[in-house]
């Protein structure tokens, strides 16, 4: 029988109001069955109903440059409304759809709220450990690396000596974050070219994805579903049940 185990503390929390743009750092946030409240609730959508991304698939359309933009909800909003879109200089744009059409050079895109088709690639929560992040830094010396390249919701600070890819050991287990939030880890993410793309002060580098592919079959982080909604805050423990 598995025993309860404190595996670390919540180091940083990230929410991405507009899918495929830079996100916002939070000190605490409510989490419901869908994930962090307001996370990826909006996306850049084209006339075919495909969402702006760094890749082309049946659901996604590659739209270069989105990672140089960022998004946030207005400070003080208790219930997220329509998010603010920030240009590459961090300035709030007045009309997100009009700005996106000029910025992307496309007249068929709009900022759209999630409808029947989910904006999530897979599951609502992504958790990444500092142990794994530190391993990547060691593998690609000279390349600036932080968690923004991997777009987790939760960066978990693990104890010294924790091995990289420890997240694999949690798959199939449940965890408690803080006092009320309960989640279940189900699988890891398969990484794509977005990992290499430039954003703000992080330059383009193909070495990162190559390192992950070589060592861990292109997989990184652990994805979870929400079992019991609650609130997660920076500094709170994460306990495997």
C-alpha positions, 0 to 999 in steps of 0.5 A: 500500500502506498503511504502519504509522502510530502514531495515538495512545495508549490514554487510558482503558479502559472495561468495562461488566459489566452492559449499559446501566449505568455501567462501570468504568475499568481500567488494563489488561485482557485481550481475547479474541474476544468483546471485553474479558473480562467486558464486557457479560457480564450484562444486565437481562433481562425475561420476554420475553427482551429486554435493558434499554436506553435504547430499544425494539427487537426485542431491547431494552426501554427501562428508564429509570434504568439509567444511574444505576446502575453495575457492576464486578467485585470488585477483584482478580478475575482471572477475572470472576465475577458482577459487583457492581451499585452503586446511584446512590450508589455502594453495592454492592447485596446482591441485584441482581435483587431491587434491580432489581425494586424500582428499576425497578418491574417484577417480571419482570426479572432479572440474567442472564448472556449465553446464546445471544443476544449482549448486544452491539448490534453488534461487540465493541470500540468505539474513540473518539478525543479529537479527535472528543470535543473536537469535540463539546464545541465544538459544544455549549458549556455541556453537560457532555460526556465519553466516558461518554455514548458508552460506548466501550471505548477512548478513544484520545488522538490527536496535536494537529491530528487532525481529528474523525471521523478514525475513519472513515479507519480502517474496513477497516484492521487495528491493533495495540494494545500488543504482542499485541492485533490488531483490525480496524476494520469500521464506525461506530456509529449513535447513539440516544437513550442519548447524550442521557440523564442519568447520574450528573453528566451531565444530559440534553441533546438537543443532543448527538445533534442535533449528531452527526446534523447533522454526521455522519449520527448516526454516532460512533466505530469498531467493531472485531472481534478478530483476535488476543487479547491485553492492552490497557493505558493508555498503550500505542500504537495502530498501524495496520498 
